[in-house]
Amino acid sequence: MKLKLELFGAHSEKLPRDEGEIEFPDETVPGKIVDWLELKDGDQFVILINGHPVSLEDRYKVKLTEGDLITVFPPMEGG
C-alpha cells in the first residue's frame, strides 16, 4: 500500500527527498514506520495519522489504509 509521509524537524532528514508516497506492506502499522525510519524509543516525536495523534500504546495496533498521511513531529515547545 502507498502511504504519504511528512517529517519535521531533525527527523526530516530520514525521508528520501523525492518521495511523495512510499510503498509499504499491506499490514503496516505506525510502529513499523517508526522502525523503518530508525527512530528510537528515546527519540522525542509525535505521530499523527491523517491529523489524529497516535498514542505510544497504539503504535502497533492502529491499522493503516492506502493513502493515509503519516506525520512525524518533534516535541513542540513555546508559548
Contacts in CASP RR format, 6 or more apart in sequence:
PFRMAT RR
TARGET T0000
AUTHOR 0000-0000-0000
METHOD contacts of the structure
MODEL  1
MKLKLELFGAHSEKLPRDEGEIEFPDETVPGKIVDWLELKDGDQFVILIN
GHPVSLEDRYKVKLTEGDLITVFPPMEGG
1 23 0 8 1.000
1 24 0 8 1.000
1 25 0 8 1.000
1 26 0 8 1.000
1 28 0 8 1.000
1 64 0 8 1.000
1 65 0 8 1.000
1 66 0 8 1.000
1 67 0 8 1.000
2 21 0 8 1.000
2 22 0 8 1.000
2 23 0 8 1.000
2 24 0 8 1.000
2 66 0 8 1.000
2 67 0 8 1.000
3 21 0 8 1.000
3 22 0 8 1.000
3 24 0 8 1.000
3 28 0 8 1.000
3 33 0 8 1.000
3 64 0 8 1.000
3 66 0 8 1.000
3 67 0 8 1.000
3 68 0 8 1.000
3 69 0 8 1.000
3 70 0 8 1.000
4 20 0 8 1.000
4 21 0 8 1.000
4 22 0 8 1.000
4 67 0 8 1.000
4 68 0 8 1.000
4 69 0 8 1.000
4 70 0 8 1.000
5 15 0 8 1.000
5 19 0 8 1.000
5 20 0 8 1.000
5 22 0 8 1.000
5 33 0 8 1.000
5 69 0 8 1.000
5 70 0 8 1.000
5 71 0 8 1.000
5 72 0 8 1.000
6 69 0 8 1.000
6 70 0 8 1.000
6 71 0 8 1.000
6 72 0 8 1.000
7 14 0 8 1.000
7 15 0 8 1.000
7 37 0 8 1.000
7 71 0 8 1.000
7 72 0 8 1.000
8 71 0 8 1.000
8 72 0 8 1.000
8 73 0 8 1.000
8 74 0 8 1.000
9 73 0 8 1.000
9 74 0 8 1.000
10 74 0 8 1.000
11 37 0 8 1.000
11 39 0 8 1.000
11 43 0 8 1.000
11 45 0 8 1.000
11 72 0 8 1.000
11 74 0 8 1.000
14 37 0 8 1.000
14 38 0 8 1.000
14 39 0 8 1.000
15 37 0 8 1.000
16 22 0 8 1.000
21 67 0 8 1.000
24 32 0 8 1.000
24 33 0 8 1.000
24 36 0 8 1.000
24 64 0 8 1.000
28 64 0 8 1.000
29 59 0 8 1.000
29 60 0 8 1.000
29 61 0 8 1.000
29 62 0 8 1.000
29 63 0 8 1.000
29 64 0 8 1.000
30 47 0 8 1.000
30 49 0 8 1.000
30 54 0 8 1.000
30 58 0 8 1.000
30 59 0 8 1.000
30 60 0 8 1.000
30 62 0 8 1.000
30 64 0 8 1.000
30 70 0 8 1.000
31 47 0 8 1.000
31 59 0 8 1.000
31 60 0 8 1.000
32 60 0 8 1.000
33 47 0 8 1.000
33 70 0 8 1.000
34 47 0 8 1.000
34 59 0 8 1.000
37 72 0 8 1.000
39 45 0 8 1.000
39 72 0 8 1.000
44 74 0 8 1.000
44 75 0 8 1.000
45 72 0 8 1.000
45 73 0 8 1.000
45 74 0 8 1.000
45 75 0 8 1.000
46 53 0 8 1.000
46 72 0 8 1.000
46 73 0 8 1.000
46 74 0 8 1.000
46 75 0 8 1.000
46 76 0 8 1.000
47 53 0 8 1.000
47 54 0 8 1.000
47 59 0 8 1.000
47 70 0 8 1.000
47 71 0 8 1.000
47 72 0 8 1.000
48 54 0 8 1.000
48 69 0 8 1.000
48 70 0 8 1.000
48 71 0 8 1.000
48 72 0 8 1.000
48 73 0 8 1.000
49 62 0 8 1.000
49 64 0 8 1.000
49 68 0 8 1.000
49 69 0 8 1.000
49 70 0 8 1.000
49 71 0 8 1.000
50 68 0 8 1.000
50 69 0 8 1.000
51 69 0 8 1.000
51 71 0 8 1.000
54 62 0 8 1.000
64 70 0 8 1.000
END
